[in-house]
Amino acid sequence: MAHQVIRNALVYFSPTGATRTVAKSIAQGLAINPREFDQTLPADREKKIALEDAEFVLLAFPVYGGRLPPVAREIVSQLPKGKRPAAAVVVFGNVGPGDALAELYDLCVSRDFEVKAAGAFIGEHSYSSVLGRNRPDDADRERARVFGVGIRQTLFSNSVIHRETISKTPPATYRAYQPKQSLAFMLKPRSCEVCRFCIHSCPVGAFIGGDPKRIDLERCIGCAACIKLCPHKARKFEDDDFLDDVAIMVANHSEAKEPVLFLPPNLPEYMGGIG
């Protein structure tokens, strides 16, 4: 159904910043009064999100191992149900979105949202500065903005995105979510200034006792924010088997990928070819 939308709820989880950049670029194209709900840090998630009746919901999350991280599923599952228009967006590290976009679509439907658009964008990989280097770049941001313009057009129509357009894989056959195995982090003592930026940036509070040297590897989700965002480059992975796997991944997926976008048909001509 068509909606008289007056607000845009921008809901995202973005440990290293790529998903935030994509979401904000889409919101710029939407040009609807935004309410921003950054759900990245534990403190951000303490207060429940209250959605208004005439509000479009833009959901954006990173892809981990071809699936959504559990914290993303928790965020969406706690949103109030209602017949609201929504867009499902995931950001992957140049390997592939896997089942994450279909998974997010299914979560939207579970909240009774009407999915008007869906998309998978590229960000620099959490474990490599080679895969998706410096993405989202200027071209990605402009593509996201134009995508937002297209989403705005869908709000004046009855059009929705059907799940089979995104994936024919039923939820029962999604790839298993495999949390990364406990990875050894090396803190380079001469580089660490004990600024605790890593501790304040951790999306799951995995540091023990405010000590940058101690990480609860059972709680850690492997987002690598503490490595990517360290202003002194004082952290790195030191697990040889893991680093070998990353090298193979880089060798197999170094070619730059493009966003995969889904909008309903019959939009104005200037939107042609966005998908």
Protein Blocks (a to p, Z undefined) as FASTA:
>chain_A
ZZddfbdcdddddfkommmmmmmmmmmmnopacddddfkbmklmmpccdddfblcddddd
ddeehiacfklmmmmmmpccdddddddddddehiagkjmlmmmmmmmmmnopacfbdcdd
ddddfkbckgophiacfklmmmmmmmmmmmmmmmmpcbdcdfklmoccdfklgccddddd
dddddddfklpgolommmmmpmnlpaghhiakbccfklpgolommmmmmmnlpaccfbfk
lmmmmmmmmmmmmpccdddddddehiafklgokZZ
